[in-house]
């Protein structure tokens, strides 16, 4: 096995893990889900789930990683060889998400470049986004640049690459987000949008709201990806794990909340509270927001900073997903970090190319009306990810028992949430995850 690195400090680990969690799920997906599912009520449900369900799965994964000191496949093998298959299923999640995530990351970089080169009017025009993603070569080029940047960081290793990059990127992201949010809230009508965002209207509460928030917890915190197990394996034994997990949750939820504060009031103001604009779904960032920026004072400057911010967030998450297979190749097969990084880069691009072309020359490939990107997203997030999370809870809760995690947490600090953890991992979390899986299947069927 190759020599493994370690994070140099607790803060280095927290920033890296927060960087893994903070990505398109926070800045792109969270605001449009909050807008679609009633603003404040979605926010309230999400916060409750983060500190219960999210905490349970995250501390489980980090503890499994630290106790075994190895990556996701060999971690499960180390606890019980009969359940090594859960490790391989976990590995599949980032391998399937990486290609389409990188395509979206390329789109974000394209928009940042457009605004920095004075193309604000073009970006706001009808048909700009659709025309761009249908092109055969340019979106692939931006995807290539995006993946290459992430691979360079991974290639440099745990401390010099991942930790150092996140120490720079995460504070930069948060400062930009706070600045943009303050500006958007200061605009006329911004407080009306703020009220829509934070006021919990219980008349809009539904089972769909809860299930959408549950799914977002997993997507946002990168749970079930094998990421937290991998990062946990780089965590020093003396680090207070419970406190670290709570800090990561605050970072992640804070960024998601700020992203909503930036995007929803801005769209609310410039659309006049239009339900169509607020419910624009995935198109909110690439189609609705450019029109908002076009009407906003200093909109082109704000847009340029915004898309750089989103690109940074996407990059930190891409780095962590690349690290999962790189670590497995090193731990399981003894492949050097340099060769492993190159192999994962080639694999990601080999799948990213057809995903990108799925909006152009390969748009005839679809299942149940889903493009290649939508199919990758559906299979990874709605099927594979909840299956992995469910199996992990059953494995820890009933096979090796919660004591494995509890002892690992207590080896460095008290475990204040121990009783809640046992009930969650054995009973509540598996039921919640099963509901997400069933809801995901029915939403398509």
Helices and strands as residue ranges (DSSP letters): H 10-21, H 24-24, I 25-30, H 31-36, H 40-49, I 50-54, H 55-68, H 72-79, G 81-83, H 84-116, H 120-124, H 128-133, H 138-155, I 158-163, H 164-185, H 190-198, G 202-204, H 207-221, H 227-232, H 241-271, H 275-278, H 283-283, I 284-288, H 289-295, H 299-333, H 337-357, H 372-377, I 378-384, H 385-394, I 395-399, H 403-410, H 418-423, I 424-428, H 429-444
